[in-house]
């Protein structure tokens, strides 16, 4: 009655149980000729107790309820059904006596499954090696992790070898500098770099390179070393870093190199009043003012942001009466020198005009300039362009209202810019009345 039978979406154990239940059911129904034969369709139907079931159907059983169902095979040929990956078991049919599956066939199937599992387990076991064998293999490969200090020493040696060549391999040097930079973000590694004489042998030698890519990578590394690392800052100050960076800013023609040099300088000056004092005494403010004449707008904004941050540092030191720091900041006297000697108010005013003319939608750059103008509004408001400030204030108010109308919420960004400008204008108005 049943020639071939496929079981889908069941594990082997469930399949065998299913076969035994099905065998019992079909054997029981074979002797009851009085029952109607099961009429299969393409939909699943319940097989009634003792009902004759034709061959070549799909079968399934619910193990909780015991309900058995069958339907016609899907539209696919016999060969494709044999090749399906989820075909688990094929049951032969005796054409002559219609003998059905018996317990002996089930036993043979279980034995075959067990034998296959044993063979697979033995095969997998052969792949594993003992811990001692693994230790020996890794030992032969010399796979011993290096400490950061060892890596730094190795990179120093590689760098020295590269610079000793008649013709420098720029990509190789840049790669070494990038590896240094990866380690330099760790404070301890930065200190170790200094101990290995990295400033003289790596930083200062490569800053004087004729290859821009090497200079950029070197200055990027220098900034990483200096950032939030007081010991490196002190060593750099003592080795003349302020003078070297100011010279690079003054003479360098590449805007990318200039930007990297300024980044390194800003990392050296922040929260380090002694370096700021050396910067002022070495003509740093004059260099900054000169960069306003021929550098890119983005670099000019960076210059303004740094000077503004340093002015705020001075204000905070005075506000919180940090005696030791306050004396150092008073010696720098940065704000007074900027305003009185470097025409700082006019520089800010001209920068705002250039930024707005170049791109009134670049709110990030405009915001940084407005913040710097706000910091010095008491001293500079009379110089600022009133018409432009009023125009920008009205524009930011409209942008804030549009944002609220469209999103029904606003982060207050444009409103904050509107208020900054309003405060600048109020200072200007008060000073005019006085």
TAQUIJO-V927786 format. One line per field, one symbol per residue. psi: psi as a letter, one per 40 degrees, with the letter a starting at -180 (. if undefined). burial: I if it has 16 or more other ideal C-beta (glycine too) atoms within 10 Angstrom, else O. A space follows every 10 residues. Layout:
psi = ???
burial = ???
This chain:
psi = dhdihhhifi iddddddddd dddddddded egeeiiihhi aeihihhihe hhhiifihii hhedeehhii iiiigiiddd ddehdehdih hihhddefhi hidddddddd dddddddddd dddddddiii dddddddddd efghiiiddd dddddddddd dddeidhhgd dddddddddd dddeehdddd dddddefddd dddddddeie hddddddddd ddddddhfgd ddddddddef dddddddddd ehdhdddddd dddddddddh fgdddddddd defddddddd dddeiidddd dddddddddd ddddddddde fgdddddddd ddfddddddd defddddddd ddddddddge egdddddddd dddddfddde dddihddddd dddddddddd ddddddeeii eedddddddd dddddddddd ddd.
burial = OIOOIIIOOI OOOOIIOIIO OIIOIIOOIO OOOOOOOIOI OOOOOOIOOO IIIOOOIIII IOOOOOOIOI OOOOOOOOOO OOOOOOOIOO IOIOOOOOOI IOOOOOOOIO OOOOOOOOOO OOOOOOOOOO OOOOOOOOOO OOOOOOOOOO IIOOIIOOIO OOOOOOOIOI OOIIOIIOII IOIIOOOOII IIIIOOOIIO OIIIOIIOIO OOOIIIIIII IIIIIIIOIO OIIOIIIOOO IIOIIIOIIO OIOOOOIIII IIIIIIIIII OIIOIIIIII OIOIIOIIIO IIOOIOOOII IIIIIIIIII IOIIOOIOOO OOOOIIOIIO OIOIIOOIOO OIOIIOIIIO IIOOIIOOOO OOOOIIIIII IIIIIIIOII IOIIOOOOIO OIIOIIIOII OOIOOOOOOI OOOIIOIIOI IOOIIOIIOO OOOO
